[in-house]
Amino acid sequence: MPSKLKIAREYYPDSVSDRNAVRRLRADILRCVELHQRLLKSNPKFDRVHFVTYREQRLIWEYLGDP
């Protein structure tokens, strides 16, 4: 399973730190309300986990576009 950090680094390779990249990804997910709702529907604890399923990763790609 991919980590949120791996996905965040794909979207934001220029981020100053890993933590900043994850924060930027989280902000993008929260801005896209429909995506956030679908992620929470698939995993109610999505906001607190470090790893995502491949299905959740595909949802992120679908809504935010390819990294």
Contacts in CASP RR format, 6 or more apart in sequence:
PFRMAT RR
TARGET T0000
AUTHOR 0000-0000-0000
METHOD contacts of the structure
MODEL  1
MPSKLKIAREYYPDSVSDRNAVRRLRADILRCVELHQRLLKSNPKFDRVH
FVTYREQRLIWEYLGDP
1 51 0 8 1.000
1 52 0 8 1.000
1 53 0 8 1.000
1 54 0 8 1.000
2 51 0 8 1.000
2 52 0 8 1.000
2 54 0 8 1.000
2 57 0 8 1.000
3 50 0 8 1.000
3 51 0 8 1.000
3 52 0 8 1.000
4 22 0 8 1.000
4 25 0 8 1.000
4 26 0 8 1.000
4 49 0 8 1.000
4 50 0 8 1.000
4 51 0 8 1.000
4 52 0 8 1.000
5 18 0 8 1.000
5 21 0 8 1.000
5 22 0 8 1.000
5 50 0 8 1.000
7 25 0 8 1.000
7 52 0 8 1.000
7 57 0 8 1.000
7 60 0 8 1.000
7 67 0 8 1.000
8 15 0 8 1.000
8 18 0 8 1.000
8 21 0 8 1.000
8 22 0 8 1.000
8 24 0 8 1.000
8 25 0 8 1.000
9 15 0 8 1.000
9 18 0 8 1.000
9 21 0 8 1.000
10 67 0 8 1.000
11 21 0 8 1.000
11 24 0 8 1.000
11 25 0 8 1.000
11 28 0 8 1.000
11 64 0 8 1.000
11 67 0 8 1.000
12 20 0 8 1.000
12 21 0 8 1.000
12 24 0 8 1.000
12 25 0 8 1.000
15 21 0 8 1.000
15 24 0 8 1.000
26 47 0 8 1.000
28 64 0 8 1.000
29 35 0 8 1.000
29 36 0 8 1.000
29 39 0 8 1.000
29 60 0 8 1.000
29 64 0 8 1.000
30 36 0 8 1.000
32 63 0 8 1.000
32 64 0 8 1.000
34 63 0 8 1.000
35 59 0 8 1.000
35 60 0 8 1.000
35 63 0 8 1.000
35 64 0 8 1.000
38 59 0 8 1.000
39 46 0 8 1.000
39 56 0 8 1.000
39 59 0 8 1.000
39 60 0 8 1.000
40 46 0 8 1.000
40 47 0 8 1.000
42 53 0 8 1.000
42 55 0 8 1.000
42 56 0 8 1.000
42 59 0 8 1.000
43 49 0 8 1.000
43 53 0 8 1.000
43 56 0 8 1.000
46 52 0 8 1.000
46 56 0 8 1.000
52 60 0 8 1.000
61 67 0 8 1.000
END
